[in-house]
Amino acid sequence: MSLKNNAVQSSLQFAGWVCFLIVTLSGCQPPKQDYASFLPAPGKYDVRILRDTWGVPHIYGKSDADAAYGLAYAYCEDDWTNMEDAILTARGELASKGGREWVKFDYITNWFKVGAFARERYDTQLSPELRAVAEAYAEGITHFAALHPDKMPFLRLPVTGRDVIAGVMLKAPFFYELQRTLAAMMEKSGVKISKEGMVVFEAMRNNPFSRDLPIGSNSWAVGPARSEDGATRLAVNSHMPWDGQLTWYEAHVHSEEGWDIIGATFPGGPLIFKGHNANMGWCHTINRPGLADIYELKLNPDDPNQYEYDGEWRTLERGEAKMRVRLWGNLVVPVSRELLWSVHGPVMRQGDKAFALRFVGYGEVNVLEQWRMMNKAQNLNDFMAAMNMRTMLSFNTLYADREGNIFYAYAAKFPKRSPEFDWTRALPGNTSKAVWTEFHPFSDVPQVLNPPSAFLQTCNSAPFRATVGEGNPSPDQFSPSMRIETQYTNRSLRALALYGGDESISREEFYAYKYDKTYGPESRVGRWLREVLQSERPEDPDLRAALEILKGWDRVCNRDSAGATLAMLAMELPPVAGAPEAHPEPMRRLHGAVKYLLEKHHRIDVPWEDMLRLRRGNLDLGLGGCPDCLRAIDIKLQDDGRFIAINGDCFFQMVEWAADGTLRSESIHQYGAAASDRESPHYADQAPLFASEQMRPTLYYEKDIRANLALEYRPGEFVEPWYRVEKQVQAGSPSM
């Protein structure tokens, strides 16, 4: 093609883009709305927000709905960014703000029909009490957005209770990692995932919640018989990403209808998902039971939109996902894609084949009902009644109370599956015999109540070593079709060794064990270290020096440990190119770590706290800890040659009921109460305590809250940030 033709073609392409922009830009500004029309009527909600000196909101409402409304408003004050993202995600509109990165997940949202199911089933399948909470919570978001349109400019108002329910429906299956289950089943069945299928799996893997980070958690409890002082203690130590839609937010919710709990929640979550009240508390950790299946459909050779089912051809249900994608600035373009469903669930084409998904949570709008009752439980009987509801899809759950009870369950809504099929592989989609419709009762799941050891732990492992000694569930009690995991994390083995190995645990020991930074000899790091030290001695003097450091390393990732630095780099970096081929892989990994340290730090004996950093605003703090230890810190290597903490230990609580029933609780957050507001004094005020492995008192009783009160106000009482009003009040300004 000539240069002239190239120029003509370029001119035509440019002109086409100009025309495209003229047409498109007219409809791509953030929505214009009459924000004043969305403000609630004065006095509609009777609620006050009490901010303590750490910025933590304590919500006091007359009714549960009042409290939920205040919770949403306070959350938006501190983290409007993730709240807006959460509602956009629930609506399948995240790409309209976040761009092309999220259009695939907007497709998943439509494919899972969360919005459609929420609209269809909201009025008939939810209790009036939950609807009232969801609607009030939605109105709290709407109120804040209407007062601060600059902070949530992409959010169409009003937010509804159906949006809240859709968001929870969408998140819930990703906690049991359905995408990993489905991919493993296809791999075991020898099914090669096509380009079309890969798009779906990548979208589920890189979801806006976990973003493919390892989501794990720790929790353990000791009863009076194992405590030196007769106390009952509970560690509420769920791990989540430090930023984004699964970042823990601390709050205290109190109503005159019996809701009174302090703990943590997520954006879009109208309840507390872990925490305690005066009498009991609980924590969740991620479990990965078999709650999802994949079916290979037999397509009609004469019509690819039909599939065989029980001897007849059925037509695939078809739909269209209509999405809007922000490309840059205000340029937003419409995108549409075909959606398919069978009687099993969502369907994806794989070349000339088609596969259907069936997973627990699909179409289930009542996920929050169980948590609503857990939030209001006051004793073991109340809590067990909530657990028996089985609307929560999954999660290890560990409970303790002031009466000295401790309880663990590998909770999951297990389908009742026919023994006729192999449930670890892709299933035949042409028979209803392989389609489950019923679920096991809660009594069928692995669980332990008050074991003789007076100790329980759950750290993302199999449920068969929840305690030491007698009382553990046995694997042969459970159907293979449940696909209960069988592995044990380093964290679980360390908890068993420390808490399970000490028959008289003091308060100080309960805390000290939590900050354990040790890898066991059979952990991944322990095996690597053993193999490196058993390898043939290398000729390279730098490698020899590194081996000398590792010979003296005790597998503990303390702040001053140079061995931890070498080991963590070896785990994170790929085996280095150019390392002698005769070296086994563990030694090649060490070679890569040494090379990296010399390039970035000009030395190999770098203390771990110089490598592992907590960065927030202007703060840059050294840490101890490591992935898969009880002081759990997941890490990401940065261009400056250091790791930053991105996941793991975050907001957690240590709860105690003394022998006389007196409550004592301490908490810490990795940053502070304000996730989005960089100008807030609580954007990073807890980070120094967190880095130094200290905690602060949890303020539960109103007298303690008022003794540490920063400001009391009602939602919408002022537009400016509450902490600026606090300063005005302290200065004696009459502006309130």
C-alpha positions in Angstrom: 0.0 0.0 0.0 1.4 3.5 -0.9 2.1 6.2 1.6 -0.7 8.2 0.0 -3.2 5.3 0.6 -1.9 5.0 4.2 -2.6 8.6 4.7 -6.1 8.4 3.3 -6.9 5.4 5.4 -5.6 7.1 8.5 -7.7 10.2 7.7 -10.8 8.1 7.3 -10.1 6.3 10.6 -9.6 9.6 12.3 -12.8 11.0 10.8 -14.6 7.8 11.9 -13.4 8.2 15.4 -14.5 11.9 15.4 -18.0 10.9 14.3 -18.0 8.1 16.9 -17.0 10.5 19.6 -19.7 13.0 18.7 -22.3 10.4 18.9 -21.0 8.7 22.0 -20.0 11.6 24.2 -23.6 12.9 24.3 -24.6 10.1 26.6 -21.5 9.4 28.7 -21.4 12.1 31.3 -22.0 10.9 34.9 -25.8 10.8 35.4 -27.5 14.1 36.0 -29.8 13.7 39.0 -32.0 15.8 41.2 -30.0 15.0 44.3 -32.2 17.0 46.7 -35.1 14.7 45.8 -33.3 11.7 47.3 -32.9 13.2 50.8 -35.0 11.3 53.4 -37.8 13.2 55.1 -36.6 14.8 58.4 -37.1 12.4 61.3 -37.7 9.3 59.2 -34.9 7.5 60.9 -34.1 7.8 64.7 -30.4 7.2 64.8 -27.2 8.8 66.3 -23.6 8.2 65.3 -21.1 8.3 68.2 -17.5 8.5 66.9 -14.8 7.5 69.4 -11.3 9.0 69.5 -10.1 6.4 67.0 -12.9 7.4 64.6 -14.8 4.1 65.0 -18.6 4.6 64.5 -20.9 3.4 67.2 -24.4 3.4 65.7 -27.3 3.9 68.1 -30.7 3.4 66.5 -34.2 2.9 67.9 -35.0 0.1 65.5 -32.8 -2.3 63.6 -33.7 -0.4 60.4 -32.6 2.9 62.0 -29.3 1.4 63.0 -28.7 -0.1 59.5 -29.4 3.3 58.0 -26.8 4.9 60.3 -24.3 2.1 59.6 -24.5 2.8 55.8 -24.2 6.5 56.2 -21.1 6.2 58.5 -19.5 3.7 56.2 -19.9 6.1 53.3 -18.3 8.9 55.3 -15.2 6.8 55.7 -15.1 4.7 52.5 -17.3 6.2 49.8 -15.0 4.8 47.1 -15.5 1.1 47.9 -19.2 1.6 48.7 -19.8 3.1 45.3 -17.8 0.3 43.7 -19.8 -2.3 45.7 -23.2 -1.0 44.4 -21.9 -0.6 40.8 -20.6 -4.2 41.0 -24.0 -5.5 42.2 -25.7 -3.8 39.3 -23.2 -5.0 36.7 -22.0 -1.4 36.1 -18.5 -1.4 37.5 -16.9 -1.0 34.0 -18.9 2.3 33.6 -16.5 3.7 36.3 -13.5 1.4 36.3 -13.1 0.8 32.5 -12.3 -2.2 30.4 -10.7 -4.1 33.3 -14.1 -4.8 34.8 -16.3 -5.4 31.7 -15.8 -9.1 31.9 -16.9 -9.2 35.5 -20.0 -7.1 34.7 -20.8 -9.9 32.2 -20.5 -12.4 35.1 -22.9 -10.3 37.2 -25.4 -10.5 34.4 -24.7 -14.2 33.7 -25.3 -15.0 37.4 -28.7 -13.1 37.2 -28.2 -11.6 40.6 -30.1 -8.5 39.7 -33.0 -10.4 38.1 -33.3 -12.8 41.0 -33.2 -10.0 43.5 -36.0 -8.2 41.7 -38.1 -11.4 41.3 -37.7 -12.9 44.8 -37.1 -10.0 47.1 -40.7 -9.6 48.2 -41.5 -13.3 48.6 -38.3 -15.0 49.8 -36.9 -12.5 52.4 -38.3 -11.8 55.9 -39.9 -8.4 56.4 -37.2 -7.8 59.0 -34.4 -8.3 56.6 -36.1 -6.2 53.9 -36.4 -3.4 56.4 -32.7 -3.6 57.2 -31.7 -3.8 53.5 -33.9 -0.9 52.5 -32.8 1.4 55.4 -29.1 0.6 54.6 -29.7 1.4 51.0 -31.3 4.7 52.0 -28.3 5.5 54.1 -26.1 5.2 51.1 -28.5 7.2 49.0 -28.5 10.0 51.6 -24.8 10.3 51.7 -24.5 10.2 47.9 -27.2 12.9 47.5 -25.3 15.2 49.9 -21.9 14.4 48.4 -22.4 13.8 44.6 -18.7 14.7 44.0 -17.7 11.6 46.0 -20.0 9.1 44.3 -20.5 10.6 40.9 -21.1 7.4 39.0 -23.9 6.1 41.2 -27.4 6.3 39.9 -29.8 7.1 42.8 -31.6 5.8 44.6 -29.8 2.7 45.9 -32.4 0.1 46.7 -32.7 -2.9 49.1 -32.6 -5.1 46.0 -29.1 -3.6 45.1 -27.9 -4.6 48.6 -29.2 -8.1 48.3 -27.8 -8.6 44.8 -24.4 -7.5 46.0 -24.4 -10.1 48.7 -25.6 -12.8 46.3 -22.8 -12.0 44.0 -20.0 -12.0 46.5 -21.0 -15.1 48.5 -19.9 -17.8 46.0 -16.5 -16.3 45.6 -15.7 -16.9 49.3 -15.7 -20.6 48.6 -13.8 -19.9 45.4 -16.2 -21.6 43.0 -14.0 -20.6 40.0 -11.1 -22.8 41.3 -13.5 -25.7 41.9 -14.9 -25.5 38.3 -11.5 -25.1 36.7 -10.2 -28.1 38.6 -13.1 -30.3 37.6 -12.6 -29.4 33.9 -8.9 -30.1 34.1 -9.5 -33.5 35.8 -12.0 -34.3 33.0 -9.4 -33.5 30.4 -11.4 -30.5 29.1 -9.2 -27.9 27.6 -10.6 -24.5 28.3 -11.2 -22.5 25.1 -10.6 -18.8 24.5 -14.3 -18.1 25.3 -14.2 -20.2 28.5 -10.9 -18.6 29.5 -12.5 -15.2 29.5 -15.1 -16.4 31.9 -12.6 -18.1 34.3 -10.2 -15.2 34.2 -13.1 -12.8 35.0 -14.1 -15.0 38.0 -10.5 -15.4 39.2 -9.7 -11.7 39.0 -12.9 -10.7 40.6 -13.3 -7.2 42.2 -13.5 -8.8 45.7 -10.5 -11.0 46.3 -8.7 -10.0 43.1 -7.1 -13.4 43.1 -5.3 -12.7 46.4 -5.1 -15.6 48.9 -8.1 -15.1 51.2 -7.5 -17.0 54.4 -8.1 -16.5 58.1 -7.3 -17.6 61.6 -9.5 -18.2 64.6 -9.1 -20.1 67.8 -10.7 -20.3 71.2 -9.8 -21.6 74.6 -12.3 -22.4 77.3 -12.0 -22.0 81.1 -10.4 -25.5 81.5 -7.5 -24.5 79.4 -7.0 -20.9 80.6 -4.7 -20.2 83.5 -7.3 -17.9 85.0 -10.5 -19.7 84.1 -11.4 -17.2 81.3 -12.8 -18.0 77.9 -10.9 -16.3 75.0 -11.6 -16.0 71.3 -9.4 -14.7 68.5 -11.4 -13.0 65.7 -8.7 -12.9 63.1 -10.2 -13.2 59.6 -7.7 -12.2 56.9 -8.8 -10.0 53.9 -7.2 -7.7 51.3 -6.0 -4.5 52.8 -7.7 -2.4 50.1 -10.8 -2.8 48.0 -14.3 -4.3 48.4 -13.3 -6.9 50.9 -11.5 -4.6 53.3 -12.8 -4.9 56.8 -14.5 -1.9 58.3 -15.0 -1.7 62.1 -18.3 -0.7 63.4 -20.6 -1.0 66.4 -24.3 -1.4 65.8 -26.9 -1.0 68.6 -30.7 -0.9 68.4 -33.5 -1.1 70.9 -34.7 -4.2 69.2 -31.8 -6.4 70.5 -29.1 -5.8 67.9 -25.9 -4.8 69.8 -22.7 -6.1 68.3 -19.2 -4.7 67.5 -17.1 -6.1 64.8 -16.5 -5.7 61.1 -18.3 -5.6 57.8 -17.8 -5.0 54.1 -19.1 -2.2 51.8 -22.6 -3.1 50.8 -23.0 -5.4 53.8 -25.8 -4.2 56.1 -24.8 -6.5 59.0 -21.7 -7.3 61.1 -20.0 -10.4 59.7 -17.6 -11.2 62.6 -17.4 -9.8 66.1 -19.0 -10.0 69.5 -21.6 -8.7 71.9 -21.6 -8.7 75.7 -22.3 -12.5 75.8 -20.9 -14.2 72.8 -18.8 -13.8 69.7 -17.8 -15.6 66.5 -15.3 -15.5 63.7 -15.4 -17.0 60.1 -12.5 -18.4 58.2 -12.6 -19.4 54.5 -13.3 -23.0 53.7 -13.4 -24.5 50.2 -16.0 -27.3 50.2 -17.4 -28.7 47.0 -20.4 -26.5 46.3 -20.1 -26.1 42.6 -20.4 -28.5 39.7 -20.0 -28.3 35.9 -22.0 -30.2 33.3 -21.2 -31.1 29.7 -24.3 -30.5 27.6 -25.1 -32.7 24.6 -26.1 -30.2 21.9 -28.5 -30.9 19.1 -26.3 -31.4 15.9 -29.1 -29.6 13.9 -29.5 -26.7 16.3 -26.7 -25.6 18.6 -29.2 -23.7 20.8 -30.8 -26.9 22.0 -29.5 -29.5 24.5 -30.7 -32.9 25.5 -32.3 -33.4 28.9 -34.1 -36.5 30.0 -34.7 -37.7 26.5 -35.9 -34.5 24.9 -34.4 -31.5 23.3 -34.7 -28.3 25.3 -33.9 -24.8 24.1 -31.2 -22.8 25.8 -32.6 -19.7 27.5 -30.9 -16.7 25.8 -30.4 -13.2 27.0 -28.1 -10.2 26.4 -25.7 -8.5 28.8 -25.9 -4.8 28.1 -22.9 -3.1 29.6 -21.3 0.3 29.5 -17.5 0.7 29.5 -15.5 3.8 30.3 -12.6 4.0 27.9 -11.1 7.3 29.1 -12.4 10.5 30.6 -16.1 10.7 29.9 -15.9 8.4 27.0 -18.3 5.5 27.8 -19.3 3.0 25.1 -22.1 0.4 25.1 -21.1 -3.3 24.9 -23.4 -6.3 24.6 -22.8 -10.0 24.8 -24.9 -13.1 24.5 -26.0 -14.9 27.8 -27.1 -18.5 27.9 -28.7 -20.7 30.6 -29.9 -24.2 30.9 -31.9 -25.9 33.7 -28.6 -26.4 35.5 -27.6 -22.7 35.5 -25.3 -20.4 33.5 -24.0 -21.9 30.2 -20.7 -21.1 28.4 -19.8 -22.3 24.9 -16.5 -24.0 24.3 -16.1 -24.2 20.6 -18.7 -26.7 19.4 -19.4 -27.7 22.9 -21.3 -26.2 25.8 -20.9 -26.5 29.6 -23.3 -25.5 32.3 -22.5 -24.3 35.9 -24.5 -25.2 38.9 -23.4 -23.7 42.2 -24.7 -23.2 45.7 -25.9 -19.6 46.0 -27.3 -19.3 42.4 -30.7 -17.6 42.7 -30.6 -17.6 46.6 -31.6 -14.2 47.8 -31.8 -15.1 51.5 -28.1 -15.4 52.2 -28.2 -12.7 54.9 -31.0 -14.2 56.9 -28.7 -16.4 58.9 -26.2 -13.5 59.6 -29.1 -11.4 60.8 -29.9 -13.9 63.4 -26.3 -14.4 64.3 -26.0 -10.7 64.9 -28.8 -10.9 67.4 -27.9 -14.1 69.1 -27.2 -13.9 72.9 -26.2 -17.4 73.7 -25.3 -20.8 72.3 -28.9 -21.9 71.7 -29.6 -18.7 69.7 -26.5 -19.1 67.7 -27.2 -22.8 66.9 -30.7 -21.9 65.8 -29.1 -19.4 63.4 -26.6 -21.9 62.1 -29.4 -24.4 61.4 -31.0 -21.9 59.0 -28.3 -22.8 56.4 -28.7 -19.7 54.3 -25.0 -18.8 54.7 -23.3 -20.6 51.9 -20.0 -21.5 53.4 -17.3 -20.6 56.1 -15.6 -22.3 58.9 -17.3 -20.7 62.0 -15.8 -20.6 65.5 -17.9 -19.4 68.4 -17.3 -18.7 72.1 -19.4 -17.2 74.9 -19.3 -16.0 78.5 -20.7 -19.3 79.8 -17.5 -21.0 78.7 -18.9 -22.7 75.6 -16.7 -23.1 72.5 -18.0 -24.4 69.2 -16.6 -25.0 65.7 -18.4 -26.0 62.4 -17.1 -26.5 58.9 -20.3 -24.8 57.8 -21.5 -25.2 54.2 -24.7 -25.6 52.4 -23.9 -29.1 51.0 -26.0 -30.4 48.1 -27.3 -33.9 48.4 -25.7 -35.6 45.4 -26.4 -39.0 43.9 -23.7 -41.6 44.5 -24.2 -42.7 40.9 -21.8 -40.0 39.6 -18.1 -39.0 40.1 -18.5 -35.5 41.5 -14.9 -34.6 41.0 -15.3 -34.4 37.2 -17.5 -32.8 34.6 -21.0 -34.4 34.9 -23.4 -35.5 32.2 -25.8 -32.7 31.5 -28.5 -34.8 29.8 -30.0 -36.3 32.9 -31.9 -34.9 35.9 -30.4 -37.6 38.1 -27.2 -35.5 38.2 -29.0 -32.3 39.1 -29.2 -31.7 42.8 -32.0 -29.8 44.3 -31.8 -30.6 48.1 -29.3 -29.9 50.8 -27.8 -31.7 53.8 -29.1 -30.5 57.2 -26.7 -28.6 59.4 -26.3 -31.7 61.6 -24.5 -33.4 58.7 -21.5 -31.0 58.6 -18.3 -31.5 60.6 -18.6 -29.8 63.9 -17.2 -29.8 67.5 -18.9 -28.6 70.6 -16.9 -28.2 73.9 -14.1 -30.7 73.3 -12.4 -32.2 76.3 -9.3 -30.1 75.4 -11.2 -26.9 75.8 -9.4 -25.7 72.6 -10.6 -25.2 69.0 -8.9 -23.7 65.9 -9.7 -23.1 62.3 -7.1 -21.7 60.0 -8.3 -22.6 56.5 -7.6 -26.3 56.8 -9.4 -29.6 56.9 -11.9 -29.9 59.8 -10.5 -33.1 61.1 -8.0 -31.6 63.5 -10.0 -28.8 64.9 -8.8 -29.7 68.4 -6.2 -31.9 70.1 -7.1 -35.2 71.7 -10.7 -36.5 71.6 -13.6 -34.8 69.8 -12.5 -34.3 66.2 -14.8 -35.3 63.4 -13.6 -38.3 61.4 -13.3 -38.1 57.6 -15.1 -41.4 57.1 -18.3 -39.8 58.5 -18.8 -37.7 55.4 -19.7 -38.4 51.9 -16.9 -38.0 49.3 -19.4 -36.0 47.2 -19.1 -33.2 49.8 -15.5 -32.7 48.6 -14.3 -31.5 52.0 -10.7 -30.3 51.9 -8.0 -32.4 53.4 -4.9 -30.2 53.6 -3.5 -28.4 56.7 -1.9 -25.0 56.5 1.2 -24.0 58.4 -1.1 -21.7 60.4 -3.3 -24.6 61.5 -0.3 -26.8 62.5 1.3 -23.9 64.5 -2.0 -23.2 66.3 -2.3 -26.9 67.2 1.3 -26.9 68.4 1.1 -23.7 70.5 -2.4 -23.5 71.8 -2.9 -27.3 71.7 0.5 -27.9 73.4 -0.2 -25.6 76.3 -2.7 -26.9 78.9 -2.8 -23.7 81.0 -2.8 -20.6 78.7 -2.4 -17.2 80.3 -3.7 -14.0 78.7 -0.1 -13.0 77.8 0.5 -16.4 76.1 -2.9 -16.2 74.2 -1.6 -13.0 72.6 2.0 -14.1 72.2 1.1 -17.2 70.3 -1.1 -15.1 67.9 2.1 -13.2 66.8 4.0 -16.4 66.0 6.1 -16.0 62.9 7.4 -19.6 62.6 7.3 -22.0 59.6 7.1 -25.6 60.6 9.6 -28.1 59.2 7.0 -29.6 56.9 5.7 -26.3 55.5 6.6 -25.2 52.0 9.3 -22.9 53.4 10.6 -25.6 55.8 10.9 -28.2 53.0 12.7 -25.7 50.8 15.1 -24.8 53.5 15.9 -28.5 54.2 16.5 -29.1 50.5 18.8 -26.1 50.1 20.9 -27.0 53.1 21.2 -30.6 51.8 22.3 -29.5 48.4 25.9 -29.7 47.1 28.0 -26.8 48.3 28.1 -24.2 45.5 31.2 -22.5 44.2 29.7 -19.0 44.1 30.9 -17.1 47.2 27.7 -15.1 47.5 25.6 -18.3 47.5 27.9 -19.7 50.1 27.4 -16.6 52.3 23.7 -16.9 51.8 23.9 -20.6 52.9 25.7 -19.6 56.1 22.9 -17.2 56.9 20.3 -19.9 56.3 22.2 -22.4 58.4 21.5 -20.2 61.4 18.0 -19.3 60.5 15.3 -20.8 62.8 12.4 -20.5 60.2 11.1 -17.5 62.1 10.3 -14.3 60.2 11.2 -11.8 62.9 12.0 -8.2 62.0 15.8 -8.7 62.4 16.0 -11.9 60.4 18.2 -11.9 57.2 17.3 -15.5 56.7 13.6 -14.6 56.4 14.5 -12.1 53.6 16.4 -14.8 51.6 13.6 -17.3 52.1 10.7 -15.0 51.2 12.5 -13.8 48.0 13.2 -17.4 47.1 9.5 -18.2 47.5 8.3 -15.1 45.5 10.9 -14.9 42.6 11.0 -17.5 39.8 14.2 -19.7 39.5 16.8 -17.3 38.1 17.9 -17.6 34.5 21.6 -18.2 34.3 21.9 -20.3 37.5 23.9 -23.4 37.0 21.7 -26.1 35.5 23.2 -28.7 37.8 21.7 -26.9 40.8 18.3 -28.3 42.0 15.3 -25.9 41.8 15.6 -24.9 45.5 19.2 -23.7 45.0 18.2 -21.9 41.8 15.6 -20.1 43.7 18.2 -19.1 46.3 20.5 -18.0 43.5 17.6 -15.7 42.3 17.2 -14.2 45.8 20.9 -13.5 46.2 21.1 -11.9 42.7 18.1 -9.7 43.5 19.4 -8.5 46.8 22.8 -7.6 45.4 21.2 -5.7 42.5 18.7 -3.8 44.7 20.4 -3.6 48.1 24.1 -4.3 47.4 24.2 -6.8 50.2 22.6 -10.2 51.1 22.2 -9.8 54.9 19.1 -7.5 54.7 17.0 -7.6 57.9 13.4 -8.6 57.2 11.8 -5.4 58.5 13.9 -3.4 55.9 12.2 -5.6 53.2 8.7 -5.9 54.5 6.9 -2.5 54.7 3.5 -1.2 55.7 2.9 1.9 53.4 0.0 4.2 53.9 0.0 7.9 53.1 3.3 9.2 54.4 3.9 6.3 56.6 6.5 3.6 55.7 6.8 1.1 58.6 8.8 -2.1 59.0 6.9 -5.3 59.8 7.6 -8.8 61.0 5.4 -11.7 59.8 5.0 -13.7 56.7 2.5 -15.6 54.5 0.9 -18.6 56.2 2.1 -17.9 59.7 0.0 -16.9 62.6 1.2 -13.3 62.2 0.0 -13.6 58.6 1.2 -11.0 56.2 0.8 -11.6 52.4 3.3 -9.7 50.3 3.9 -8.1 47.0 7.3 -7.1 45.6 7.8 -3.5 44.6 10.1 -1.8 42.1 12.2 -0.4 44.9 13.2 -3.9 45.9 11.0 -4.2 48.9 7.8 -6.0 49.8 4.6 -4.3 50.8 1.9 -5.9 52.9 -1.3 -6.3 50.9 -3.3 -9.0 52.7 -3.5 -11.2 55.8 -3.7 -9.8 59.3 -5.9 -6.7 59.1 -8.7 -5.8 61.5 -8.9 -8.3 64.3 -10.2 -8.7 67.9 -9.1 -10.6 70.9 -12.1 -11.2 73.1 -12.2 -12.4 76.7 -14.9 -13.3 79.2 -13.3 -13.6 82.7 -14.3 -16.3 85.1 -17.0 -14.0 86.5 -18.3 -13.1 83.0 -16.7 -9.7 82.7 -16.1 -8.8 79.1 -12.7 -7.6 77.9 -11.9 -6.9 74.3 -9.1 -5.4 72.2 -9.0 -4.6 68.5 -6.6 -3.2 65.9 -6.9 -2.2 62.2 -3.9 -2.2 59.8 -4.7 1.4 58.8 -7.6 3.1 60.6 -11.3 3.8 60.4 -11.1 5.9 57.2 -10.3 3.9 54.1 -11.1 6.5 51.4 -10.5 9.8 53.2 -6.8 10.7 53.0 -7.4 13.9 54.9 -9.0 12.2 57.9 -6.8 11.9 61.0 -8.0 8.2 61.1 -6.6 7.3 57.6 -3.6 5.7 59.2 -3.6 6.4 62.9 -3.7 2.7 63.9 -0.9 1.7 61.6 2.0 2.4 64.1 0.2 0.2 66.7 -0.4 -2.5 64.2 3.2 -2.5 63.0 4.5 -2.7 66.6 2.1 -5.6 67.3 0.0 -3.7 69.9 -3.8 -3.4 70.2 -6.2 -0.9 71.7 -9.4 -1.3 73.8 -12.6 -2.2 72.0 -15.2 0.3 73.3 -18.4 -1.7 73.6 -20.4 -0.2 76.5 -21.9 3.2 76.1 -20.2 4.6 79.2 -16.8 3.7 77.8 -17.7 5.1 74.4 -18.8 8.4 76.0 -15.6 8.5 78.1 -13.7 8.4 74.7 -16.2 10.4 72.6 -15.0 12.5 69.7 -18.4 13.6 68.3 -22.1 12.6 68.4 -24.3 13.5 65.5 -27.1 12.4 63.2 -26.7 11.4 59.5 -26.9 14.5 57.3 -26.7 16.9 60.2 -23.8 18.6 58.3 -22.1 18.1 54.9 -18.5 18.6 55.8 -16.4 15.7 57.2 -17.4 14.9 60.8 -13.8 15.2 62.1 -13.7 18.9 60.9 -16.9 19.5 62.8 -15.3 17.8 65.8 -12.5 20.4 65.7 -15.0 23.2 65.4 -16.8 21.9 68.5 -13.6 21.6 70.4 -12.8 25.2 69.4 -16.1 26.4 70.7 -17.5 27.2 67.2 -21.3 27.5 67.0 -21.5 26.1 63.5 -23.3 22.9 64.5 
